[in-house]
Amino acid sequence: MAPSNCQTFVAILLLLLPLATKGVDNNIPPILSPFFENICNVVECGRGRCVADQGHPFNFTCDCEDGWRRTRLEDDDEQDLEFLPCVIPDCSLEYSCMPAPPPPAIGSTVDQEAAQGIQRIHTRVNAMRATLIF
């Protein structure tokens, strides 16, 4: 009984193997075509745009805007990760791509600004206490 089960299994395997390998080409069946065409409606690429592409994993790629990246890897290493969103700014450690903070007010120092901030907090706390009492 065991040899006949083994022969049946091998026969089914040999019959189904060509059918399984036929799906390797990147042709999408017509019934799935609407899903492929609308894939970019549900994909969020961050600071990039979605491009439907059957030749890539997940059937889409994200094209990043200038100054944005998918990973911190080199450009050549990023080719296999084109499905990731563009969320990492491409700038140096000097934060050259970020806007500069506003300059401090003329004649003020850091200690004066810190003292004024603490004074504002005390004023707000005292005002809250007064409203709670009345």
N, CA, C and O atoms as CSV, one atom per row, in Angstrom:
chain,resi,resn,atom,element,x,y,z
A,1,MET,N,N,0.817,-1.190,0.000
A,1,MET,CA,C,0.000,0.000,0.000
A,1,MET,C,C,0.864,1.258,0.000
A,1,MET,O,O,0.497,2.248,-0.633
A,2,ALA,N,N,2.001,1.246,0.693
A,2,ALA,CA,C,2.870,2.414,0.759
A,2,ALA,C,C,3.461,2.782,-0.588
A,2,ALA,O,O,3.506,3.971,-0.906
A,3,PRO,N,N,3.922,1.827,-1.410
A,3,PRO,CA,C,4.485,2.226,-2.703
A,3,PRO,C,C,3.456,2.892,-3.606
A,3,PRO,O,O,3.809,3.795,-4.365
A,4,SER,N,N,2.214,2.480,-3.547
A,4,SER,CA,C,1.218,3.103,-4.419
A,4,SER,C,C,0.928,4.539,-3.986
A,4,SER,O,O,0.687,5.402,-4.831
A,5,ASN,N,N,0.949,4.806,-2.672
A,5,ASN,CA,C,0.760,6.180,-2.188
A,5,ASN,C,C,1.923,7.067,-2.613
A,5,ASN,O,O,1.725,8.226,-2.977
A,6,CYS,N,N,3.113,6.531,-2.566
A,6,CYS,CA,C,4.302,7.288,-2.963
A,6,CYS,C,C,4.263,7.583,-4.460
A,6,CYS,O,O,4.593,8.688,-4.890
A,7,GLN,N,N,3.862,6.596,-5.244
A,7,GLN,CA,C,3.776,6.800,-6.689
A,7,GLN,C,C,2.710,7.841,-7.034
A,7,GLN,O,O,2.899,8.659,-7.934
A,8,THR,N,N,1.603,7.803,-6.320
A,8,THR,CA,C,0.543,8.782,-6.553
A,8,THR,C,C,1.036,10.192,-6.222
A,8,THR,O,O,0.777,11.142,-6.961
A,9,PHE,N,N,1.741,10.312,-5.114
A,9,PHE,CA,C,2.273,11.617,-4.712
A,9,PHE,C,C,3.252,12.153,-5.754
A,9,PHE,O,O,3.182,13.326,-6.119
A,10,VAL,N,N,4.151,11.317,-6.232
A,10,VAL,CA,C,5.132,11.733,-7.234
A,10,VAL,C,C,4.432,12.117,-8.533
A,10,VAL,O,O,4.824,13.086,-9.183
A,11,ALA,N,N,3.395,11.364,-8.919
A,11,ALA,CA,C,2.670,11.668,-10.150
A,11,ALA,C,C,1.973,13.026,-10.040
A,11,ALA,O,O,2.005,13.821,-10.980
A,12,ILE,N,N,1.349,13.287,-8.902
A,12,ILE,CA,C,0.679,14.580,-8.699
A,12,ILE,C,C,1.707,15.710,-8.677
A,12,ILE,O,O,1.469,16.779,-9.239
A,13,LEU,N,N,2.843,15.474,-8.032
A,13,LEU,CA,C,3.898,16.480,-7.978
A,13,LEU,C,C,4.410,16.810,-9.376
A,13,LEU,O,O,4.590,17.980,-9.714
A,14,LEU,N,N,4.643,15.780,-10.186
A,14,LEU,CA,C,5.125,16.013,-11.549
A,14,LEU,C,C,4.078,16.707,-12.409
A,14,LEU,O,O,4.418,17.450,-13.329
A,15,LEU,N,N,2.819,16.469,-12.114
A,15,LEU,CA,C,1.752,17.109,-12.870
A,15,LEU,C,C,1.591,18.585,-12.483
A,15,LEU,O,O,1.342,19.430,-13.342
A,16,LEU,N,N,1.735,18.890,-11.186
A,16,LEU,CA,C,1.522,20.259,-10.703
A,16,LEU,C,C,2.759,21.151,-10.810
A,16,LEU,O,O,2.631,22.375,-10.781
A,17,LEU,N,N,3.940,20.571,-10.932
A,17,LEU,CA,C,5.165,21.361,-10.995
A,17,LEU,C,C,5.182,22.335,-12.173
A,17,LEU,O,O,5.530,23.499,-11.972
A,18,PRO,N,N,4.826,21.922,-13.387
A,18,PRO,CA,C,4.798,22.911,-14.483
A,18,PRO,C,C,3.766,24.010,-14.263
A,18,PRO,O,O,3.984,25.152,-14.667
A,19,LEU,N,N,2.647,23.678,-13.629
A,19,LEU,CA,C,1.636,24.701,-13.360
A,19,LEU,C,C,2.135,25.721,-12.338
A,19,LEU,O,O,1.831,26.909,-12.439
A,20,ALA,N,N,2.903,25.249,-11.354
A,20,ALA,CA,C,3.423,26.158,-10.332
A,20,ALA,C,C,4.489,27.086,-10.904
A,20,ALA,O,O,4.544,28.259,-10.536
A,21,THR,N,N,5.329,26.583,-11.790
A,21,THR,CA,C,6.384,27.425,-12.360
A,21,THR,C,C,5.851,28.377,-13.415
A,21,THR,O,O,6.515,29.358,-13.749
A,22,LYS,N,N,4.684,28.112,-13.937
A,22,LYS,CA,C,4.104,28.995,-14.946
A,22,LYS,C,C,3.779,30.373,-14.358
A,22,LYS,O,O,3.760,31.364,-15.088
A,23,GLY,N,N,3.528,30.446,-13.065
A,23,GLY,CA,C,3.195,31.715,-12.429
A,23,GLY,C,C,4.393,32.600,-12.162
A,23,GLY,O,O,4.225,33.683,-11.601
A,24,VAL,N,N,5.607,32.187,-12.542
A,24,VAL,CA,C,6.803,32.975,-12.281
A,24,VAL,C,C,6.847,34.240,-13.132
A,24,VAL,O,O,7.380,35.256,-12.686
A,25,ASP,N,N,6.297,34.204,-14.352
A,25,ASP,CA,C,6.311,35.421,-15.162
A,25,ASP,C,C,5.454,36.488,-14.490
A,25,ASP,O,O,4.577,36.173,-13.686
A,26,ASN,N,N,5.704,37.711,-14.812
A,26,ASN,CA,C,5.074,38.825,-14.109
A,26,ASN,C,C,3.771,39.289,-14.728
A,26,ASN,O,O,3.371,40.437,-14.534
A,27,ASN,N,N,3.108,38.429,-15.462
A,27,ASN,CA,C,1.817,38.798,-16.033
A,27,ASN,C,C,0.733,38.628,-14.986
A,27,ASN,O,O,0.602,37.562,-14.385
A,28,ILE,N,N,-0.035,39.668,-14.771
A,28,ILE,CA,C,-1.115,39.609,-13.796
A,28,ILE,C,C,-2.379,39.177,-14.521
A,28,ILE,O,O,-2.695,39.712,-15.584
A,29,PRO,N,N,-3.111,38.209,-13.957
A,29,PRO,CA,C,-4.353,37.789,-14.609
A,29,PRO,C,C,-5.343,38.949,-14.688
A,29,PRO,O,O,-5.321,39.842,-13.840
A,30,PRO,N,N,-6.208,38.941,-15.695
A,30,PRO,CA,C,-7.157,40.057,-15.862
A,30,PRO,C,C,-8.068,40.266,-14.663
A,30,PRO,O,O,-8.512,41.387,-14.417
A,31,ILE,N,N,-8.356,39.211,-13.915
A,31,ILE,CA,C,-9.254,39.369,-12.765
A,31,ILE,C,C,-8.598,40.203,-11.660
A,31,ILE,O,O,-9.294,40.862,-10.888
A,32,LEU,N,N,-7.249,40.178,-11.580
A,32,LEU,CA,C,-6.544,40.949,-10.554
A,32,LEU,C,C,-6.083,42.321,-11.051
A,32,LEU,O,O,-5.504,43.088,-10.281
A,33,SER,N,N,-6.324,42.633,-12.292
A,33,SER,CA,C,-5.871,43.891,-12.879
A,33,SER,C,C,-6.377,45.130,-12.134
A,33,SER,O,O,-5.593,46.058,-11.938
A,34,PRO,N,N,-7.646,45.196,-11.708
A,34,PRO,CA,C,-8.085,46.399,-10.965
A,34,PRO,C,C,-7.325,46.604,-9.660
A,34,PRO,O,O,-7.093,47.743,-9.254
A,35,PHE,N,N,-6.932,45.514,-8.998
A,35,PHE,CA,C,-6.180,45.657,-7.756
A,35,PHE,C,C,-4.786,46.207,-8.033
A,35,PHE,O,O,-4.278,47.039,-7.281
A,36,PHE,N,N,-4.175,45.738,-9.114
A,36,PHE,CA,C,-2.840,46.214,-9.463
A,36,PHE,C,C,-2.867,47.680,-9.862
A,36,PHE,O,O,-1.985,48.447,-9.475
A,37,GLU,N,N,-3.868,48.073,-10.631
A,37,GLU,CA,C,-3.948,49.458,-11.091
A,37,GLU,C,C,-4.199,50.426,-9.934
A,37,GLU,O,O,-3.764,51.577,-9.987
A,38,ASN,N,N,-4.888,49.974,-8.902
A,38,ASN,CA,C,-5.237,50.850,-7.779
A,38,ASN,C,C,-4.308,50.682,-6.584
A,38,ASN,O,O,-4.603,51.193,-5.504
A,39,ILE,N,N,-3.200,49.983,-6.751
A,39,ILE,CA,C,-2.325,49.723,-5.609
A,39,ILE,C,C,-1.760,51.018,-5.027
A,39,ILE,O,O,-1.552,51.114,-3.818
A,40,CYS,N,N,-1.514,52.004,-5.871
A,40,CYS,CA,C,-0.940,53.258,-5.376
A,40,CYS,C,C,-1.958,54.109,-4.616
A,40,CYS,O,O,-1.577,55.092,-3.980
A,41,ASN,N,N,-3.233,53.755,-4.667
A,41,ASN,CA,C,-4.235,54.483,-3.880
A,41,ASN,C,C,-4.138,54.139,-2.403
A,41,ASN,O,O,-4.572,54.924,-1.559
A,42,VAL,N,N,-3.573,52.976,-2.074
A,42,VAL,CA,C,-3.496,52.551,-0.678
A,42,VAL,C,C,-2.072,52.567,-0.139
A,42,VAL,O,O,-1.862,52.306,1.046
A,43,VAL,N,N,-1.091,52.869,-0.982
A,43,VAL,CA,C,0.307,52.875,-0.559
A,43,VAL,C,C,0.718,54.296,-0.200
A,43,VAL,O,O,0.434,55.235,-0.945
A,44,GLU,N,N,1.384,54.456,0.937
A,44,GLU,CA,C,1.888,55.756,1.372
A,44,GLU,C,C,3.405,55.742,1.236
A,44,GLU,O,O,4.079,54.948,1.892
A,45,CYS,N,N,3.936,56.600,0.406
A,45,CYS,CA,C,5.381,56.633,0.150
A,45,CYS,C,C,6.085,57.769,0.884
A,45,CYS,O,O,7.233,58.070,0.556
A,46,GLY,N,N,5.462,58.402,1.842
A,46,GLY,CA,C,6.109,59.483,2.578
A,46,GLY,C,C,6.376,60.662,1.665
A,46,GLY,O,O,5.454,61.210,1.062
A,47,ARG,N,N,7.653,61.059,1.561
A,47,ARG,CA,C,8.043,62.180,0.697
A,47,ARG,C,C,8.484,61.646,-0.661
A,47,ARG,O,O,9.581,61.947,-1.131
A,48,GLY,N,N,7.636,60.866,-1.275
A,48,GLY,CA,C,7.893,60.300,-2.594
A,48,GLY,C,C,6.568,59.995,-3.258
A,48,GLY,O,O,5.506,60.292,-2.711
A,49,ARG,N,N,6.634,59.397,-4.444
A,49,ARG,CA,C,5.390,59.035,-5.117
A,49,ARG,C,C,5.428,57.563,-5.468
A,49,ARG,O,O,6.487,57.007,-5.758
A,50,CYS,N,N,4.274,56.943,-5.440
A,50,CYS,CA,C,4.128,55.521,-5.724
A,50,CYS,C,C,4.072,55.305,-7.237
A,50,CYS,O,O,3.420,56.057,-7.961
A,51,VAL,N,N,4.766,54.266,-7.696
A,51,VAL,CA,C,4.746,53.880,-9.104
A,51,VAL,C,C,4.445,52.389,-9.165
A,51,VAL,O,O,5.200,51.582,-8.623
A,52,ALA,N,N,3.344,52.014,-9.821
A,52,ALA,CA,C,3.001,50.598,-9.968
A,52,ALA,C,C,4.010,49.945,-10.901
A,52,ALA,O,O,4.243,50.426,-12.010
A,53,ASP,N,N,4.610,48.843,-10.447
A,53,ASP,CA,C,5.645,48.165,-11.230
A,53,ASP,C,C,5.612,46.685,-10.891
A,53,ASP,O,O,5.906,46.297,-9.760
A,54,GLN,N,N,5.257,45.859,-11.865
A,54,GLN,CA,C,5.125,44.422,-11.634
A,54,GLN,C,C,6.461,43.743,-11.391
A,54,GLN,O,O,6.486,42.654,-10.817
A,55,GLY,N,N,7.541,44.324,-11.793
A,55,GLY,CA,C,8.843,43.685,-11.672
A,55,GLY,C,C,9.486,43.823,-10.306
A,55,GLY,O,O,10.597,43.331,-10.110
A,56,HIS,N,N,8.840,44.465,-9.364
A,56,HIS,CA,C,9.408,44.679,-8.035
A,56,HIS,C,C,8.548,44.001,-6.971
A,56,HIS,O,O,7.381,43.697,-7.217
A,57,PRO,N,N,9.121,43.762,-5.791
A,57,PRO,CA,C,8.318,43.178,-4.708
A,57,PRO,C,C,7.116,44.062,-4.385
A,57,PRO,O,O,7.211,45.289,-4.433
A,58,PHE,N,N,6.025,43.455,-4.068
A,58,PHE,CA,C,4.767,44.119,-3.717
A,58,PHE,C,C,4.156,44.885,-4.886
A,58,PHE,O,O,3.174,45.603,-4.699
A,59,ASN,N,N,4.713,44.751,-6.083
A,59,ASN,CA,C,4.189,45.341,-7.324
A,59,ASN,C,C,4.159,46.867,-7.328
A,59,ASN,O,O,3.329,47.453,-8.024
A,60,PHE,N,N,5.032,47.525,-6.577
A,60,PHE,CA,C,5.144,48.983,-6.634
A,60,PHE,C,C,6.525,49.399,-6.146
A,60,PHE,O,O,7.224,48.631,-5.485
A,61,THR,N,N,6.902,50.617,-6.480
A,61,THR,CA,C,8.122,51.229,-5.952
A,61,THR,C,C,7.786,52.650,-5.506
A,61,THR,O,O,6.814,53.246,-5.970
A,62,CYS,N,N,8.586,53.172,-4.618
A,62,CYS,CA,C,8.441,54.553,-4.166
A,62,CYS,C,C,9.605,55.366,-4.726
A,62,CYS,O,O,10.762,55.085,-4.414
A,63,ASP,N,N,9.309,56.362,-5.544
A,63,ASP,CA,C,10.329,57.274,-6.066
A,63,ASP,C,C,10.428,58.465,-5.125
A,63,ASP,O,O,9.474,59.229,-4.978
A,64,CYS,N,N,11.584,58.621,-4.487
A,64,CYS,CA,C,11.766,59.670,-3.482
A,64,CYS,C,C,11.981,61.032,-4.127
A,64,CYS,O,O,12.574,61.141,-5.200
A,65,GLU,N,N,11.485,62.074,-3.449
A,65,GLU,CA,C,11.760,63.451,-3.854
A,65,GLU,C,C,13.224,63.765,-3.563
A,65,GLU,O,O,13.878,63.054,-2.800
A,66,ASP,N,N,13.732,64.830,-4.173
A,66,ASP,CA,C,15.112,65.243,-3.910
A,66,ASP,C,C,15.271,65.569,-2.432
A,66,ASP,O,O,14.433,66.249,-1.840
A,67,GLY,N,N,16.357,65.076,-1.843
A,67,GLY,CA,C,16.633,65.342,-0.439
A,67,GLY,C,C,16.022,64.336,0.515
A,67,GLY,O,O,16.116,64.524,1.728
A,68,TRP,N,N,15.396,63.270,0.019
A,68,TRP,CA,C,14.773,62.260,0.873
A,68,TRP,C,C,15.237,60.876,0.463
A,68,TRP,O,O,15.521,60.626,-0.708
A,69,ARG,N,N,15.312,59.978,1.438
A,69,ARG,CA,C,15.795,58.614,1.218
A,69,ARG,C,C,14.884,57.615,1.917
A,69,ARG,O,O,14.056,57.973,2.754
A,70,ARG,N,N,15.064,56.344,1.545
A,70,ARG,CA,C,14.331,55.252,2.190
A,70,ARG,C,C,15.081,54.727,3.409
A,70,ARG,O,O,14.478,54.432,4.441
A,71,THR,N,N,16.394,54.614,3.280
A,71,THR,CA,C,17.244,54.074,4.345
A,71,THR,C,C,18.496,54.931,4.449
A,71,THR,O,O,18.677,55.888,3.696
A,72,ARG,N,N,19.346,54.577,5.386
A,72,ARG,CA,C,20.633,55.260,5.520
A,72,ARG,C,C,21.733,54.525,4.757
A,72,ARG,O,O,22.910,54.857,4.900
A,73,LEU,N,N,21.365,53.538,3.952
A,73,LEU,CA,C,22.326,52.780,3.163
A,73,LEU,C,C,22.775,53.590,1.955
A,73,LEU,O,O,22.188,54.621,1.627
A,74,GLU,N,N,23.825,53.105,1.299
A,74,GLU,CA,C,24.279,53.727,0.054
A,74,GLU,C,C,23.213,53.538,-1.017
A,74,GLU,O,O,22.344,52.677,-0.879
A,75,ASP,N,N,23.269,54.329,-2.080
A,75,ASP,CA,C,22.277,54.243,-3.155
A,75,ASP,C,C,22.238,52.866,-3.794
A,75,ASP,O,O,21.162,52.371,-4.132
A,76,ASP,N,N,23.408,52.235,-3.965
A,76,ASP,CA,C,23.450,50.922,-4.595
A,76,ASP,C,C,22.790,49.861,-3.724
A,76,ASP,O,O,22.191,48.923,-4.249
A,77,ASP,N,N,22.889,49.991,-2.405
A,77,ASP,CA,C,22.306,49.005,-1.498
A,77,ASP,C,C,20.803,49.189,-1.337
A,77,ASP,O,O,20.130,48.309,-0.800
A,78,GLU,N,N,20.276,50.298,-1.784
A,78,GLU,CA,C,18.866,50.615,-1.591
A,78,GLU,C,C,17.980,50.064,-2.703
A,78,GLU,O,O,16.757,50.161,-2.614
A,79,GLN,N,N,18.571,49.487,-3.748
A,79,GLN,CA,C,17.794,49.045,-4.899
A,79,GLN,C,C,16.795,47.949,-4.551
A,79,GLN,O,O,15.716,47.900,-5.142
A,80,ASP,N,N,17.122,47.074,-3.614
A,80,ASP,CA,C,16.209,45.996,-3.249
A,80,ASP,C,C,15.138,46.453,-2.266
A,80,ASP,O,O,14.229,45.686,-1.950
A,81,LEU,N,N,15.226,47.668,-1.785
A,81,LEU,CA,C,14.289,48.167,-0.776
A,81,LEU,C,C,13.433,49.305,-1.315
A,81,LEU,O,O,13.060,50.206,-0.564
A,82,GLU,N,N,13.120,49.275,-2.594
A,82,GLU,CA,C,12.387,50.381,-3.209
A,82,GLU,C,C,10.923,50.430,-2.809
A,82,GLU,O,O,10.221,51.364,-3.198
A,83,PHE,N,N,10.438,49.461,-2.048
A,83,PHE,CA,C,9.059,49.482,-1.575
A,83,PHE,C,C,8.922,50.266,-0.276
A,83,PHE,O,O,7.803,50.546,0.152
A,84,LEU,N,N,10.033,50.626,0.362
A,84,LEU,CA,C,9.976,51.372,1.621
A,84,LEU,C,C,9.597,52.828,1.361
A,84,LEU,O,O,9.919,53.362,0.300
A,85,PRO,N,N,8.922,53.481,2.304
A,85,PRO,CA,C,8.567,54.894,2.117
A,85,PRO,C,C,9.791,55.795,2.281
A,85,PRO,O,O,10.765,55.419,2.933
A,86,CYS,N,N,9.731,56.960,1.697
A,86,CYS,CA,C,10.820,57.940,1.749
A,86,CYS,C,C,10.602,58.831,2.971
A,86,CYS,O,O,9.883,59.828,2.893
A,87,VAL,N,N,11.214,58.477,4.091
A,87,VAL,CA,C,10.967,59.207,5.336
A,87,VAL,C,C,12.244,59.718,6.002
A,87,VAL,O,O,12.170,60.331,7.067
A,88,ILE,N,N,13.409,59.482,5.402
A,88,ILE,CA,C,14.660,59.906,6.021
A,88,ILE,C,C,15.235,61.071,5.225
A,88,ILE,O,O,15.509,60.920,4.034
A,89,PRO,N,N,15.425,62.234,5.857
A,89,PRO,CA,C,16.015,63.359,5.129
A,89,PRO,C,C,17.473,63.063,4.801
A,89,PRO,O,O,18.192,62.478,5.610
A,90,ASP,N,N,17.894,63.463,3.633
A,90,ASP,CA,C,19.254,63.215,3.161
A,90,ASP,C,C,20.103,64.435,3.478
A,90,ASP,O,O,20.383,65.248,2.598
A,91,CYS,N,N,20.520,64.564,4.754
A,91,CYS,CA,C,21.329,65.711,5.155
A,91,CYS,C,C,22.472,65.235,6.034
A,91,CYS,O,O,22.503,64.078,6.454
A,92,SER,N,N,23.394,66.114,6.304
A,92,SER,CA,C,24.570,65.762,7.082
A,92,SER,C,C,24.281,65.915,8.572
A,92,SER,O,O,23.188,66.317,8.969
A,93,LEU,N,N,25.279,65.587,9.388
A,93,LEU,CA,C,25.112,65.706,10.832
A,93,LEU,C,C,25.092,67.153,11.301
A,93,LEU,O,O,24.738,67.420,12.450
A,94,GLU,N,N,25.462,68.086,10.442
A,94,GLU,CA,C,25.401,69.492,10.818
A,94,GLU,C,C,23.982,70.033,10.672
A,94,GLU,O,O,23.750,71.224,10.882
A,95,TYR,N,N,23.050,69.189,10.321
A,95,TYR,CA,C,21.653,69.578,10.140
A,95,TYR,C,C,21.526,70.679,9.093
A,95,TYR,O,O,20.787,71.646,9.281
A,96,SER,N,N,22.250,70.524,7.998
A,96,SER,CA,C,22.247,71.546,6.956
A,96,SER,C,C,20.902,71.644,6.248
A,96,SER,O,O,20.612,72.661,5.619
A,97,CYS,N,N,20.080,70.609,6.339
A,97,CYS,CA,C,18.800,70.661,5.636
A,97,CYS,C,C,17.668,71.161,6.537
A,97,CYS,O,O,16.535,71.307,6.078
A,98,MET,N,N,17.956,71.419,7.783
A,98,MET,CA,C,16.929,71.890,8.712
A,98,MET,C,C,17.010,73.410,8.827
A,98,MET,O,O,18.098,73.976,8.721
A,99,PRO,N,N,15.876,74.079,9.042
A,99,PRO,CA,C,15.926,75.534,9.216
A,99,PRO,C,C,16.622,75.890,10.530
A,99,PRO,O,O,16.557,75.139,11.503
A,100,ALA,N,N,17.278,77.027,10.542
A,100,ALA,CA,C,17.995,77.469,11.734
A,100,ALA,C,C,17.001,77.945,12.787
A,100,ALA,O,O,15.945,78.472,12.438
A,101,PRO,N,N,17.320,77.767,14.076
A,101,PRO,CA,C,16.428,78.274,15.124
A,101,PRO,C,C,16.459,79.797,15.134
A,101,PRO,O,O,17.444,80.391,14.697
A,102,PRO,N,N,15.407,80.437,15.621
A,102,PRO,CA,C,15.394,81.905,15.644
A,102,PRO,C,C,16.462,82.427,16.598
A,102,PRO,O,O,16.725,81.810,17.631
A,103,PRO,N,N,17.075,83.550,16.263
A,103,PRO,CA,C,18.107,84.102,17.148
A,103,PRO,C,C,17.467,84.636,18.427
A,103,PRO,O,O,16.294,85.008,18.422
A,104,PRO,N,N,18.229,84.676,19.522
A,104,PRO,CA,C,17.679,85.235,20.761
A,104,PRO,C,C,17.441,86.735,20.612
A,104,PRO,O,O,18.040,87.387,19.757
A,105,ALA,N,N,16.574,87.264,21.441
A,105,ALA,CA,C,16.250,88.692,21.383
A,105,ALA,C,C,17.492,89.520,21.701
A,105,ALA,O,O,18.376,89.075,22.432
A,106,ILE,N,N,17.549,90.725,21.145
A,106,ILE,CA,C,18.712,91.598,21.342
A,106,ILE,C,C,18.793,91.984,22.813
A,106,ILE,O,O,17.801,92.403,23.409
A,107,GLY,N,N,19.982,91.839,23.393
A,107,GLY,CA,C,20.205,92.212,24.779
A,107,GLY,C,C,19.801,91.138,25.773
A,107,GLY,O,O,19.912,91.367,26.977
A,108,SER,N,N,19.344,89.993,25.336
A,108,SER,CA,C,18.959,88.952,26.287
A,108,SER,C,C,20.035,87.878,26.332
A,108,SER,O,O,20.802,87.703,25.385
A,109,THR,N,N,20.076,87.182,27.424
A,109,THR,CA,C,21.000,86.065,27.578
A,109,THR,C,C,20.184,84.816,27.864
A,109,THR,O,O,18.979,84.879,28.103
A,110,VAL,N,N,20.856,83.704,27.834
A,110,VAL,CA,C,20.179,82.434,28.096
A,110,VAL,C,C,19.645,82.404,29.523
A,110,VAL,O,O,18.546,81.907,29.768
A,111,ASP,N,N,20.431,82.942,30.475
A,111,ASP,CA,C,19.985,82.948,31.871
A,111,ASP,C,C,18.737,83.809,32.046
A,111,ASP,O,O,17.830,83.447,32.795
A,112,GLN,N,N,18.691,84.957,31.351
A,112,GLN,CA,C,17.511,85.817,31.453
A,112,GLN,C,C,16.283,85.116,30.882
A,112,GLN,O,O,15.200,85.178,31.463
A,113,GLU,N,N,16.456,84.450,29.742
A,113,GLU,CA,C,15.321,83.755,29.135
A,113,GLU,C,C,14.840,82.618,30.025
A,113,GLU,O,O,13.635,82.396,30.143
A,114,ALA,N,N,15.772,81.888,30.658
A,114,ALA,CA,C,15.385,80.799,31.554
A,114,ALA,C,C,14.642,81.350,32.771
A,114,ALA,O,O,13.640,80.778,33.198
A,115,ALA,N,N,15.130,82.454,33.328
A,115,ALA,CA,C,14.470,83.053,34.488
A,115,ALA,C,C,13.075,83.549,34.118
A,115,ALA,O,O,12.138,83.404,34.902
A,116,GLN,N,N,12.932,84.133,32.932
A,116,GLN,CA,C,11.613,84.596,32.499
A,116,GLN,C,C,10.668,83.419,32.302
A,116,GLN,O,O,9.479,83.521,32.605
A,117,GLY,N,N,11.188,82.300,31.797
A,117,GLY,CA,C,10.352,81.117,31.617
A,117,GLY,C,C,9.859,80.577,32.943
A,117,GLY,O,O,8.694,80.197,33.064
A,118,ILE,N,N,10.737,80.536,33.946
A,118,ILE,CA,C,10.335,80.066,35.278
A,118,ILE,C,C,9.328,81.028,35.887
A,118,ILE,O,O,8.365,80.590,36.516
A,119,GLN,N,N,9.533,82.342,35.712
A,119,GLN,CA,C,8.595,83.333,36.240
A,119,GLN,C,C,7.221,83.160,35.605
A,119,GLN,O,O,6.209,83.287,36.294
A,120,ARG,N,N,7.163,82.869,34.294
A,120,ARG,CA,C,5.875,82.658,33.626
A,120,ARG,C,C,5.163,81.436,34.194
A,120,ARG,O,O,3.944,81.446,34.365
A,121,ILE,N,N,5.922,80.392,34.485
A,121,ILE,CA,C,5.315,79.178,35.059
A,121,ILE,C,C,4.733,79.484,36.428
A,121,ILE,O,O,3.608,79.082,36.724
A,122,HIS,N,N,5.489,80.197,37.275
A,122,HIS,CA,C,4.985,80.548,38.604
A,122,HIS,C,C,3.733,81.415,38.505
A,122,HIS,O,O,2.798,81.243,39.287
A,123,THR,N,N,3.708,82.338,37.558
A,123,THR,CA,C,2.539,83.200,37.379
A,123,THR,C,C,1.322,82.371,36.995
A,123,THR,O,O,0.228,82.601,37.512
A,124,ARG,N,N,1.499,81.410,36.095
A,124,ARG,CA,C,0.374,80.574,35.668
A,124,ARG,C,C,-0.128,79.698,36.810
A,124,ARG,O,O,-1.336,79.530,36.979
A,125,VAL,N,N,0.798,79.135,37.598
A,125,VAL,CA,C,0.395,78.290,38.730
A,125,VAL,C,C,-0.371,79.117,39.747
A,125,VAL,O,O,-1.401,78.669,40.250
A,126,ASN,N,N,0.109,80.318,40.061
A,126,ASN,CA,C,-0.583,81.175,41.024
A,126,ASN,C,C,-1.960,81.582,40.498
A,126,ASN,O,O,-2.918,81.658,41.268
A,127,ALA,N,N,-2.064,81.843,39.202
A,127,ALA,CA,C,-3.357,82.202,38.624
A,127,ALA,C,C,-4.326,81.026,38.709
A,127,ALA,O,O,-5.516,81.219,38.957
A,128,MET,N,N,-3.829,79.823,38.508
A,128,MET,CA,C,-4.698,78.642,38.608
A,128,MET,C,C,-5.156,78.429,40.043
A,128,MET,O,O,-6.305,78.055,40.279
A,129,ARG,N,N,-4.268,78.665,41.000
A,129,ARG,CA,C,-4.648,78.523,42.404
A,129,ARG,C,C,-5.747,79.526,42.756
A,129,ARG,O,O,-6.693,79.197,43.473
A,130,ALA,N,N,-5.613,80.742,42.249
A,130,ALA,CA,C,-6.602,81.775,42.550
A,130,ALA,C,C,-7.961,81.399,41.972
A,130,ALA,O,O,-8.983,81.633,42.616
A,131,THR,N,N,-7.997,80.833,40.791
A,131,THR,CA,C,-9.285,80.461,40.199
A,131,THR,C,C,-9.885,79.268,40.911
A,131,THR,O,O,-11.109,79.145,40.964
A,132,LEU,N,N,-9.067,78.383,41.462
A,132,LEU,CA,C,-9.596,77.224,42.182
A,132,LEU,C,C,-10.181,77.627,43.534
A,132,LEU,O,O,-11.139,77.010,44.000
A,133,ILE,N,N,-9.613,78.657,44.169
A,133,ILE,CA,C,-10.110,79.095,45.474
A,133,ILE,C,C,-11.458,79.777,45.324
A,133,ILE,O,O,-12.355,79.553,46.138
A,134,PHE,N,N,-11.621,80.605,44.302
A,134,PHE,CA,C,-12.868,81.354,44.146
A,134,PHE,C,C,-13.829,80.537,43.422
A,134,PHE,O,O,-14.953,80.977,43.179
